[in-house]
Amino acid sequence: MAKDRGQRSHVVREIREDEAAIVRRLFSMVVGGAGLRKIARTLNSEGLRSPRARAGRHHSWTPSSIRAVLFNCIYKGEVVWGRTKKRDAWGRRKESDRPTDEWTVTAVEHLRIVSDELWATAHEALQSRQKAYGFKRGASRRVAALDSKYLLTGMVECGVCGGTIVQTWNGRKPAYRCWYNHSRGRAVCSNSVVVDMHLADEVVLQAVDRDVLDLEVVAEALDLALRDLEQPATAVAVRTDTLKNELARLESELSRYAEAIADAGPLATILQAVKVREQRRDAIRTELKTLVTPRRAEARDKSQILAELEEYLEKWRAMAREGVAEARRLLRAVLVGRFVFTPVPPPPELPPRKGPGRKPRFIYELKGEATLSGLIAGLISASSVVAPTGFEPVFPSRRTLLPRNQRLAAC
């Protein structure tokens, strides 16, 4: 409802029968033994309307959105008020959760969609499943579990949908696959390629060792850094202003795209435009962090710096082979953004991994970008240092690392 000046005064909730039918179906599928991921994949394959996604996210059903529906009390005719409080005991603005005995529950029978019996049966099914798998929602994680025990978790995205490549199991073997395809189905992402985890880890570390930690690559990056020291301070200031102006323009465009998504829904062309601009925005922010007023470096022999760099490289290589935690620290130090795994048809010369006549239909093509600023900047006062053959340079001139694309055969 709106006031005379066009402002909203209050909201009137009404049941939409087409959406209510979907809600009842969700509860019935849970009672029938379907898991949250299976429900999400089923609804996406049928093209049923899903809750509104955040700006830049794919508009589809997910296990988390299914769970949000199953635990929304309004579907059993109850509205809950006072779940949170906006101020602490000192009157400062600080939002926090209230205990359940302080909530205010109001019955709204005209908004009921599922019966008490269906609600109770569905939640009993969820609780029995949690007990069967030993899962307790809200349980605190061990300190050792705060970082992943898998090398590439959180560092790889799908080249088809932009979603995250996650660790999974292919039979009894650990593997990587696209999470959107796994949790939401082929209607959301067609990338169903599953790659052996140990193979992917080894190929990534070999690529970083070959294209980033190579002494010739670092030597050329050092030359770029030393030349960067000779640039006048005005050049850095001009570059900073240019990047800030571009960043402001991108933020404005992203805001308009968010409004367009809210009005028209997440069209594929809009989502692609948002993704491109978000990637460019992140690259600009990374470069702005490295752009500082250059200081005069101490007079040092280049061969001496190279000798120290060679020693550092050996330490980094050894660190990458010591264990997953050390290798993840190395990748965080050099990686810009995330690796991209894109399914492509295998080349004719690729030998089959599964025996004669069992060549996979698709394999993963690996691409990535990295920086050497953290390695070299500690030895000289360079404003930014980047591998000349690649990853995402912080210098205005951009080149690509990993020119020889690595290929990973599917399981």
QUIGIFEN-V835834 format. One record per residue. N is the residue number from 1. RES is the residue in one small letter. SS is DSSP state (H for helix, E for strand, - for the rest). OMEGA is omega in degrees with one decimal (* if undefined). D_CENTER is the distance of its C-alpha to the mean C-alpha in Angstrom with 1 decimal. Layout:
n:N res:RES ss:SS omega:OMEGA d_center:D_CENTER
n:N res:RES ss:SS omega:OMEGA d_center:D_CENTER
This chain:
n:1 res:m ss:- omega:-175.3 d_center:38.1
n:2 res:a ss:E omega:174.9 d_center:38.8
n:3 res:k ss:- omega:-179.7 d_center:41.4
n:4 res:d ss:- omega:-177.3 d_center:43.9
n:5 res:r ss:- omega:177.0 d_center:41.7
n:6 res:g ss:- omega:179.8 d_center:38.8
n:7 res:q ss:- omega:179.8 d_center:36.8
n:8 res:r ss:E omega:-179.6 d_center:35.5
n:9 res:s ss:- omega:178.9 d_center:37.8
n:10 res:h ss:- omega:-177.2 d_center:36.4
n:11 res:v ss:- omega:175.4 d_center:34.5
n:12 res:v ss:- omega:179.8 d_center:36.3
n:13 res:r ss:- omega:176.6 d_center:34.4
n:14 res:e ss:- omega:-179.9 d_center:35.6
n:15 res:i ss:- omega:171.3 d_center:34.7
n:16 res:r ss:- omega:-172.2 d_center:33.6
n:17 res:e ss:H omega:179.9 d_center:35.0
n:18 res:d ss:H omega:178.8 d_center:32.6
n:19 res:e ss:H omega:177.6 d_center:29.6
n:20 res:a ss:H omega:178.0 d_center:31.8
n:21 res:a ss:H omega:178.1 d_center:32.5
n:22 res:i ss:H omega:179.7 d_center:28.8
n:23 res:v ss:H omega:179.2 d_center:28.6
n:24 res:r ss:H omega:179.4 d_center:31.8
n:25 res:r ss:H omega:178.0 d_center:30.4
n:26 res:l ss:H omega:-179.1 d_center:27.3
n:27 res:f ss:H omega:-179.7 d_center:29.7
n:28 res:s ss:H omega:179.3 d_center:32.0
n:29 res:m ss:H omega:176.9 d_center:29.4
n:30 res:v ss:H omega:177.9 d_center:28.5
n:31 res:v ss:H omega:179.6 d_center:32.2
n:32 res:g ss:- omega:175.8 d_center:32.5
n:33 res:g ss:- omega:179.7 d_center:30.2
n:34 res:a ss:- omega:176.5 d_center:27.0
n:35 res:g ss:- omega:-176.7 d_center:23.7
n:36 res:l ss:H omega:-179.6 d_center:20.9
n:37 res:r ss:H omega:178.9 d_center:18.8
n:38 res:k ss:H omega:178.5 d_center:22.0
n:39 res:i ss:H omega:-179.5 d_center:22.8
n:40 res:a ss:H omega:179.7 d_center:19.6
n:41 res:r ss:H omega:179.8 d_center:20.1
n:42 res:t ss:H omega:-178.9 d_center:23.7
n:43 res:l ss:H omega:178.6 d_center:23.3
n:44 res:n ss:H omega:179.6 d_center:20.8
n:45 res:s ss:H omega:178.9 d_center:23.2
n:46 res:e ss:- omega:177.5 d_center:26.0
n:47 res:g ss:- omega:-179.5 d_center:24.3
n:48 res:l ss:- omega:-176.3 d_center:25.0
n:49 res:r ss:- omega:-178.2 d_center:23.9
n:50 res:s ss:- omega:177.0 d_center:20.9
n:51 res:p ss:- omega:-178.9 d_center:20.2
n:52 res:r ss:- omega:179.8 d_center:19.0
n:53 res:a ss:- omega:175.2 d_center:15.3
n:54 res:r ss:- omega:-178.6 d_center:13.9
n:55 res:a ss:- omega:179.3 d_center:14.1
n:56 res:g ss:- omega:179.4 d_center:11.7
n:57 res:r ss:- omega:179.4 d_center:10.6
n:58 res:h ss:- omega:-177.5 d_center:12.4
n:59 res:h ss:- omega:-177.9 d_center:15.8
n:60 res:s ss:- omega:177.2 d_center:16.5
n:61 res:w ss:- omega:176.5 d_center:17.4
n:62 res:t ss:- omega:175.1 d_center:15.1
n:63 res:p ss:H omega:-179.5 d_center:16.5
n:64 res:s ss:H omega:178.6 d_center:15.7
n:65 res:s ss:H omega:174.4 d_center:17.5
n:66 res:i ss:H omega:-178.9 d_center:20.3
n:67 res:r ss:H omega:179.1 d_center:20.8
n:68 res:a ss:H omega:177.8 d_center:21.0
n:69 res:v ss:H omega:-176.6 d_center:23.8
n:70 res:l ss:H omega:-177.7 d_center:25.5
n:71 res:f ss:- omega:178.1 d_center:25.8
n:72 res:n ss:- omega:-173.8 d_center:26.8
n:73 res:c ss:H omega:-177.5 d_center:30.4
n:74 res:i ss:H omega:-179.3 d_center:31.4
n:75 res:y ss:H omega:172.6 d_center:31.6
n:76 res:k ss:H omega:173.7 d_center:34.4
n:77 res:g ss:- omega:177.8 d_center:36.2
n:78 res:e ss:E omega:173.4 d_center:35.2
n:79 res:v ss:E omega:-176.8 d_center:33.7
n:80 res:v ss:E omega:177.5 d_center:32.6
n:81 res:w ss:E omega:173.0 d_center:33.1
n:82 res:g ss:- omega:176.8 d_center:32.6
n:83 res:r ss:- omega:-178.1 d_center:29.5
n:84 res:t ss:E omega:171.7 d_center:28.6
n:85 res:k ss:E omega:-170.8 d_center:30.8
n:86 res:k ss:E omega:-179.7 d_center:30.1
n:87 res:r ss:E omega:178.6 d_center:32.4
n:88 res:d ss:- omega:-176.4 d_center:33.2
n:89 res:a ss:- omega:-179.7 d_center:36.7
n:90 res:w ss:- omega:179.4 d_center:37.5
n:91 res:g ss:- omega:179.4 d_center:36.7
n:92 res:r ss:- omega:179.7 d_center:33.6
n:93 res:r ss:E omega:-179.6 d_center:30.7
n:94 res:k ss:E omega:-175.8 d_center:28.2
n:95 res:e ss:E omega:178.9 d_center:26.7
n:96 res:s ss:E omega:-179.1 d_center:27.0
n:97 res:d ss:E omega:174.0 d_center:27.5
n:98 res:r ss:- omega:173.0 d_center:31.1
n:99 res:p ss:- omega:-174.1 d_center:32.6
n:100 res:t ss:H omega:-179.0 d_center:33.2
n:101 res:d ss:H omega:177.1 d_center:36.9
n:102 res:e ss:H omega:179.2 d_center:36.5
n:103 res:w ss:- omega:174.6 d_center:34.7
n:104 res:t ss:E omega:-177.5 d_center:36.9
n:105 res:v ss:E omega:-179.1 d_center:36.8
n:106 res:t ss:E omega:179.1 d_center:38.6
n:107 res:a ss:E omega:176.5 d_center:39.6
n:108 res:v ss:- omega:-174.0 d_center:39.0
n:109 res:e ss:H omega:-178.1 d_center:40.5
n:110 res:h ss:H omega:178.0 d_center:40.3
n:111 res:l ss:H omega:-179.3 d_center:36.5
n:112 res:r ss:- omega:178.2 d_center:36.5
n:113 res:i ss:- omega:179.8 d_center:34.8
n:114 res:v ss:- omega:179.5 d_center:35.0
n:115 res:s ss:- omega:177.8 d_center:38.0
n:116 res:d ss:H omega:-179.6 d_center:38.1
n:117 res:e ss:H omega:-179.9 d_center:38.9
n:118 res:l ss:H omega:177.8 d_center:35.8
n:119 res:w ss:H omega:-177.6 d_center:33.6
n:120 res:a ss:H omega:-179.0 d_center:35.2
n:121 res:t ss:H omega:179.7 d_center:35.1
n:122 res:a ss:H omega:-178.4 d_center:31.4
n:123 res:h ss:H omega:172.9 d_center:30.5
n:124 res:e ss:H omega:178.0 d_center:33.0
n:125 res:a ss:H omega:178.0 d_center:31.2
n:126 res:l ss:H omega:-179.2 d_center:27.8
n:127 res:q ss:H omega:179.1 d_center:29.5
n:128 res:s ss:H omega:178.2 d_center:31.3
n:129 res:r ss:H omega:178.0 d_center:28.1
n:130 res:q ss:H omega:178.9 d_center:26.6
n:131 res:k ss:H omega:-178.3 d_center:29.8
n:132 res:a ss:H omega:-178.9 d_center:30.0
n:133 res:y ss:H omega:178.1 d_center:26.6
n:134 res:g ss:- omega:-177.4 d_center:27.2
n:135 res:f ss:- omega:177.0 d_center:24.2
n:136 res:k ss:- omega:-177.0 d_center:24.8
n:137 res:r ss:- omega:178.9 d_center:22.4
n:138 res:g ss:- omega:179.1 d_center:22.1
n:139 res:a ss:- omega:-179.7 d_center:23.4
n:140 res:s ss:- omega:179.7 d_center:22.5
n:141 res:r ss:- omega:176.0 d_center:20.6
n:142 res:r ss:- omega:-179.5 d_center:22.6
n:143 res:v ss:H omega:-178.4 d_center:22.1
n:144 res:a ss:H omega:-177.6 d_center:21.6
n:145 res:a ss:H omega:-178.5 d_center:18.7
n:146 res:l ss:- omega:174.8 d_center:16.6
n:147 res:d ss:- omega:-175.1 d_center:15.1
n:148 res:s ss:- omega:175.0 d_center:14.2
n:149 res:k ss:- omega:177.1 d_center:17.3
n:150 res:y ss:- omega:-169.6 d_center:15.5
n:151 res:l ss:- omega:-168.2 d_center:15.1
n:152 res:l ss:- omega:179.1 d_center:11.8
n:153 res:t ss:- omega:179.1 d_center:9.7
n:154 res:g ss:- omega:-176.0 d_center:6.3
n:155 res:m ss:- omega:-177.2 d_center:7.8
n:156 res:v ss:E omega:175.0 d_center:7.9
n:157 res:e ss:E omega:-179.9 d_center:6.9
n:158 res:c ss:E omega:179.2 d_center:9.7
n:159 res:g ss:- omega:-180.0 d_center:12.3
n:160 res:v ss:- omega:-174.1 d_center:13.7
n:161 res:c ss:- omega:-177.4 d_center:11.3
n:162 res:g ss:- omega:177.4 d_center:8.1
n:163 res:g ss:- omega:-176.2 d_center:6.4
n:164 res:t ss:E omega:170.3 d_center:5.3
n:165 res:i ss:E omega:-173.3 d_center:8.6
n:166 res:v ss:E omega:175.8 d_center:10.0
n:167 res:q ss:E omega:178.1 d_center:13.5
n:168 res:t ss:E omega:-179.9 d_center:16.3
n:169 res:w ss:E omega:174.8 d_center:20.0
n:170 res:n ss:E omega:-167.9 d_center:22.2
n:171 res:g ss:- omega:176.2 d_center:25.5
n:172 res:r ss:- omega:-178.0 d_center:25.9
n:173 res:k ss:E omega:176.5 d_center:23.9
n:174 res:p ss:E omega:-176.3 d_center:20.3
n:175 res:a ss:E omega:175.1 d_center:18.0
n:176 res:y ss:E omega:175.1 d_center:14.5
n:177 res:r ss:E omega:-179.7 d_center:13.6
n:178 res:c ss:E omega:-178.4 d_center:11.3
n:179 res:w ss:H omega:179.6 d_center:10.3
n:180 res:y ss:H omega:178.0 d_center:11.1
n:181 res:n ss:H omega:-176.6 d_center:14.4
n:182 res:h ss:H omega:-173.6 d_center:15.1
n:183 res:s ss:H omega:-175.4 d_center:14.7
n:184 res:r ss:H omega:174.9 d_center:15.6
n:185 res:g ss:- omega:-177.5 d_center:17.9
n:186 res:r ss:- omega:177.7 d_center:19.0
n:187 res:a ss:- omega:179.9 d_center:19.7
n:188 res:v ss:- omega:179.1 d_center:16.0
n:189 res:c ss:- omega:-177.4 d_center:15.1
n:190 res:s ss:- omega:-176.4 d_center:18.0
n:191 res:n ss:- omega:179.3 d_center:16.3
n:192 res:s ss:- omega:-177.6 d_center:17.9
n:193 res:v ss:- omega:177.2 d_center:18.4
n:194 res:v ss:- omega:-176.7 d_center:18.3
n:195 res:v ss:E omega:179.1 d_center:18.8
n:196 res:d ss:E omega:-175.3 d_center:20.5
n:197 res:m ss:H omega:-177.4 d_center:18.5
n:198 res:h ss:H omega:176.9 d_center:21.3
n:199 res:l ss:H omega:-179.6 d_center:21.8
n:200 res:a ss:H omega:179.5 d_center:18.3
n:201 res:d ss:H omega:-177.2 d_center:18.4
n:202 res:e ss:H omega:-179.9 d_center:21.8
n:203 res:v ss:H omega:179.9 d_center:21.1
n:204 res:v ss:H omega:-179.6 d_center:18.2
n:205 res:l ss:H omega:177.1 d_center:20.5
n:206 res:q ss:H omega:179.8 d_center:23.4
n:207 res:a ss:H omega:178.7 d_center:21.7
n:208 res:v ss:H omega:179.2 d_center:20.8
n:209 res:d ss:H omega:-175.6 d_center:24.4
n:210 res:r ss:H omega:-169.9 d_center:25.9
n:211 res:d ss:H omega:-179.0 d_center:24.2
n:212 res:v ss:- omega:-174.4 d_center:23.2
n:213 res:l ss:- omega:177.2 d_center:25.7
n:214 res:d ss:- omega:-174.5 d_center:28.6
n:215 res:l ss:H omega:179.2 d_center:31.6
n:216 res:e ss:H omega:177.8 d_center:32.4
n:217 res:v ss:H omega:-179.1 d_center:29.0
n:218 res:v ss:H omega:179.4 d_center:29.2
n:219 res:a ss:H omega:178.1 d_center:32.7
n:220 res:e ss:H omega:176.1 d_center:31.9
n:221 res:a ss:H omega:177.6 d_center:29.1
n:222 res:l ss:H omega:176.8 d_center:31.8
n:223 res:d ss:H omega:177.8 d_center:34.1
n:224 res:l ss:H omega:-178.4 d_center:31.6
n:225 res:a ss:H omega:-179.9 d_center:31.1
n:226 res:l ss:H omega:176.2 d_center:34.9
n:227 res:r ss:H omega:179.3 d_center:35.4
n:228 res:d ss:H omega:179.0 d_center:32.9
n:229 res:l ss:H omega:-177.5 d_center:35.1
n:230 res:e ss:- omega:178.9 d_center:37.9
n:231 res:q ss:- omega:176.7 d_center:36.3
n:232 res:p ss:- omega:-178.8 d_center:37.9
n:233 res:a ss:H omega:-179.3 d_center:36.1
n:234 res:t ss:H omega:179.6 d_center:36.5
n:235 res:a ss:H omega:178.6 d_center:34.3
n:236 res:v ss:H omega:-179.7 d_center:31.4
n:237 res:a ss:H omega:178.8 d_center:32.3
n:238 res:v ss:H omega:178.8 d_center:32.4
n:239 res:r ss:H omega:179.3 d_center:29.0
n:240 res:t ss:H omega:179.1 d_center:27.5
n:241 res:d ss:H omega:179.9 d_center:29.2
n:242 res:t ss:H omega:-179.7 d_center:28.0
n:243 res:l ss:H omega:180.0 d_center:24.3
n:244 res:k ss:H omega:177.9 d_center:24.7
n:245 res:n ss:H omega:178.3 d_center:26.4
n:246 res:e ss:H omega:179.1 d_center:23.7
n:247 res:l ss:H omega:178.2 d_center:21.1
n:248 res:a ss:H omega:178.6 d_center:23.3
n:249 res:r ss:H omega:179.7 d_center:23.7
n:250 res:l ss:H omega:178.7 d_center:20.0
n:251 res:e ss:H omega:179.0 d_center:19.5
n:252 res:s ss:H omega:179.4 d_center:22.5
n:253 res:e ss:H omega:178.8 d_center:21.3
n:254 res:l ss:H omega:178.1 d_center:17.9
n:255 res:s ss:H omega:178.7 d_center:20.1
n:256 res:r ss:H omega:177.5 d_center:22.4
n:257 res:y ss:H omega:178.1 d_center:19.8
n:258 res:a ss:H omega:177.1 d_center:18.6
n:259 res:e ss:H omega:179.5 d_center:22.3
n:260 res:a ss:H omega:178.5 d_center:22.6
n:261 res:i ss:H omega:179.6 d_center:19.9
n:262 res:a ss:H omega:-177.8 d_center:21.6
n:263 res:d ss:H omega:-172.0 d_center:24.9
n:264 res:a ss:H omega:-176.3 d_center:24.4
n:265 res:g ss:- omega:-175.0 d_center:21.3
n:266 res:p ss:- omega:175.8 d_center:18.1
n:267 res:l ss:- omega:-175.3 d_center:20.1
n:268 res:a ss:H omega:-179.0 d_center:18.5
n:269 res:t ss:H omega:179.0 d_center:19.9
n:270 res:i ss:H omega:-180.0 d_center:18.7
n:271 res:l ss:H omega:178.7 d_center:15.0
n:272 res:q ss:H omega:178.1 d_center:15.4
n:273 res:a ss:H omega:177.7 d_center:17.1
n:274 res:v ss:H omega:-178.8 d_center:14.5
n:275 res:k ss:H omega:-179.7 d_center:11.8
n:276 res:v ss:H omega:-178.0 d_center:14.5
n:277 res:r ss:H omega:176.4 d_center:15.5
n:278 res:e ss:H omega:177.7 d_center:12.2
n:279 res:q ss:H omega:178.4 d_center:11.8
n:280 res:r ss:H omega:178.2 d_center:15.5
n:281 res:r ss:H omega:179.3 d_center:15.3
n:282 res:d ss:H omega:178.7 d_center:12.9
n:283 res:a ss:H omega:179.3 d_center:15.4
n:284 res:i ss:H omega:178.9 d_center:18.3
n:285 res:r ss:H omega:177.9 d_center:17.2
n:286 res:t ss:H omega:-179.4 d_center:16.9
n:287 res:e ss:H omega:179.2 d_center:20.3
n:288 res:l ss:H omega:178.9 d_center:21.9
n:289 res:k ss:H omega:-176.9 d_center:21.3
n:290 res:t ss:H omega:-177.2 d_center:23.3
n:291 res:l ss:- omega:174.5 d_center:26.0
n:292 res:v ss:- omega:178.8 d_center:28.8
n:293 res:t ss:- omega:-176.1 d_center:32.6
n:294 res:p ss:- omega:177.1 d_center:33.6
n:295 res:r ss:- omega:179.6 d_center:36.2
n:296 res:r ss:- omega:-179.7 d_center:39.0
n:297 res:a ss:- omega:175.9 d_center:38.2
n:298 res:e ss:- omega:179.3 d_center:40.8
n:299 res:a ss:- omega:-179.0 d_center:43.0
n:300 res:r ss:- omega:179.3 d_center:41.8
n:301 res:d ss:- omega:-178.1 d_center:42.5
n:302 res:k ss:H omega:-179.5 d_center:39.6
n:303 res:s ss:H omega:177.8 d_center:40.6
n:304 res:q ss:H omega:178.4 d_center:40.3
n:305 res:i ss:H omega:179.0 d_center:36.7
n:306 res:l ss:H omega:178.8 d_center:35.9
n:307 res:a ss:H omega:177.9 d_center:37.5
n:308 res:e ss:H omega:179.0 d_center:35.3
n:309 res:l ss:H omega:179.2 d_center:32.2
n:310 res:e ss:H omega:177.4 d_center:33.4
n:311 res:e ss:H omega:177.3 d_center:33.8
n:312 res:y ss:H omega:-178.6 d_center:30.2
n:313 res:l ss:H omega:179.1 d_center:28.9
n:314 res:e ss:H omega:178.7 d_center:30.8
n:315 res:k ss:H omega:-179.8 d_center:29.4
n:316 res:w ss:H omega:179.2 d_center:25.8
n:317 res:r ss:H omega:179.3 d_center:26.6
n:318 res:a ss:H omega:179.5 d_center:28.3
n:319 res:m ss:H omega:-177.8 d_center:25.5
n:320 res:a ss:H omega:-177.9 d_center:23.0
n:321 res:r ss:H omega:-176.9 d_center:25.5
n:322 res:e ss:H omega:-177.9 d_center:26.2
n:323 res:g ss:- omega:-176.4 d_center:23.4
n:324 res:v ss:H omega:-177.6 d_center:19.7
n:325 res:a ss:H omega:-179.8 d_center:19.4
n:326 res:e ss:H omega:179.7 d_center:21.3
n:327 res:a ss:H omega:177.5 d_center:19.4
n:328 res:r ss:H omega:176.0 d_center:16.0
n:329 res:r ss:H omega:177.4 d_center:17.8
n:330 res:l ss:H omega:-178.9 d_center:19.0
n:331 res:l ss:H omega:177.9 d_center:15.7
n:332 res:r ss:H omega:-176.9 d_center:14.4
n:333 res:a ss:H omega:-174.1 d_center:17.7
n:334 res:v ss:H omega:-171.6 d_center:17.7
n:335 res:l ss:E omega:172.8 d_center:14.2
n:336 res:v ss:E omega:-175.8 d_center:13.3
n:337 res:g ss:E omega:-179.5 d_center:9.7
n:338 res:r ss:E omega:170.0 d_center:8.5
n:339 res:f ss:E omega:177.9 d_center:10.9
n:340 res:v ss:E omega:174.5 d_center:11.3
n:341 res:f ss:E omega:-178.6 d_center:13.1
n:342 res:t ss:E omega:177.8 d_center:15.4
n:343 res:p ss:E omega:178.7 d_center:18.2
n:344 res:v ss:E omega:175.6 d_center:21.6
n:345 res:p ss:E omega:-179.0 d_center:25.2
n:346 res:p ss:- omega:176.3 d_center:26.6
n:347 res:p ss:- omega:-177.7 d_center:29.3
n:348 res:p ss:- omega:-175.9 d_center:32.9
n:349 res:e ss:- omega:-178.4 d_center:33.5
n:350 res:l ss:- omega:179.2 d_center:30.7
n:351 res:p ss:- omega:178.8 d_center:32.6
n:352 res:p ss:- omega:179.7 d_center:31.7
n:353 res:r ss:- omega:-174.4 d_center:30.0
n:354 res:k ss:- omega:-177.6 d_center:31.3
n:355 res:g ss:- omega:-177.6 d_center:34.9
n:356 res:p ss:- omega:175.6 d_center:37.2
n:357 res:g ss:- omega:-177.8 d_center:36.2
n:358 res:r ss:- omega:177.8 d_center:32.7
n:359 res:k ss:- omega:-178.5 d_center:30.5
n:360 res:p ss:- omega:178.7 d_center:27.0
n:361 res:r ss:- omega:-179.9 d_center:26.4
n:362 res:f ss:E omega:172.7 d_center:23.1
n:363 res:i ss:E omega:178.7 d_center:21.6
n:364 res:y ss:E omega:170.9 d_center:18.3
n:365 res:e ss:E omega:-175.1 d_center:18.6
n:366 res:l ss:E omega:174.0 d_center:16.6
n:367 res:k ss:E omega:179.1 d_center:16.0
n:368 res:g ss:E omega:178.6 d_center:14.8
n:369 res:e ss:E omega:-177.7 d_center:15.9
n:370 res:a ss:E omega:179.5 d_center:17.3
n:371 res:t ss:- omega:176.3 d_center:19.7
n:372 res:l ss:- omega:-177.4 d_center:22.8
n:373 res:s ss:H omega:-177.3 d_center:23.5
n:374 res:g ss:H omega:-178.8 d_center:23.0
n:375 res:l ss:H omega:-172.1 d_center:25.5
n:376 res:i ss:H omega:-174.1 d_center:28.2
n:377 res:a ss:- omega:178.2 d_center:28.1
n:378 res:g ss:- omega:-179.0 d_center:29.6
n:379 res:l ss:- omega:179.0 d_center:32.7
n:380 res:i ss:- omega:-176.2 d_center:33.4
n:381 res:s ss:- omega:179.1 d_center:32.8
n:382 res:a ss:- omega:179.1 d_center:30.7
n:383 res:s ss:- omega:178.1 d_center:28.4
n:384 res:s ss:- omega:-178.6 d_center:25.8
n:385 res:v ss:- omega:-176.2 d_center:25.8
n:386 res:v ss:- omega:177.3 d_center:23.8
n:387 res:a ss:- omega:-175.3 d_center:24.4
n:388 res:p ss:- omega:178.9 d_center:26.8
n:389 res:t ss:- omega:175.2 d_center:25.6
n:390 res:g ss:- omega:-163.3 d_center:22.1
n:391 res:f ss:- omega:-176.0 d_center:18.5
n:392 res:e ss:- omega:-177.5 d_center:17.9
n:393 res:p ss:- omega:174.1 d_center:21.3
n:394 res:v ss:- omega:175.7 d_center:21.8
n:395 res:f ss:- omega:177.5 d_center:25.2
n:396 res:p ss:- omega:178.1 d_center:26.1
n:397 res:s ss:- omega:-172.9 d_center:26.9
n:398 res:r ss:- omega:174.3 d_center:23.8
n:399 res:r ss:- omega:-173.1 d_center:23.9
n:400 res:t ss:- omega:173.2 d_center:21.6
n:401 res:l ss:- omega:-176.5 d_center:21.1
n:402 res:l ss:- omega:179.7 d_center:21.3
n:403 res:p ss:- omega:176.5 d_center:24.0
n:404 res:r ss:- omega:-174.7 d_center:24.9
n:405 res:n ss:- omega:177.2 d_center:21.9
n:406 res:q ss:E omega:-179.3 d_center:21.5
n:407 res:r ss:E omega:-177.5 d_center:21.8
n:408 res:l ss:E omega:179.7 d_center:20.9
n:409 res:a ss:E omega:179.0 d_center:23.2
n:410 res:a ss:E omega:178.0 d_center:22.0
n:411 res:c ss:- omega:* d_center:23.5
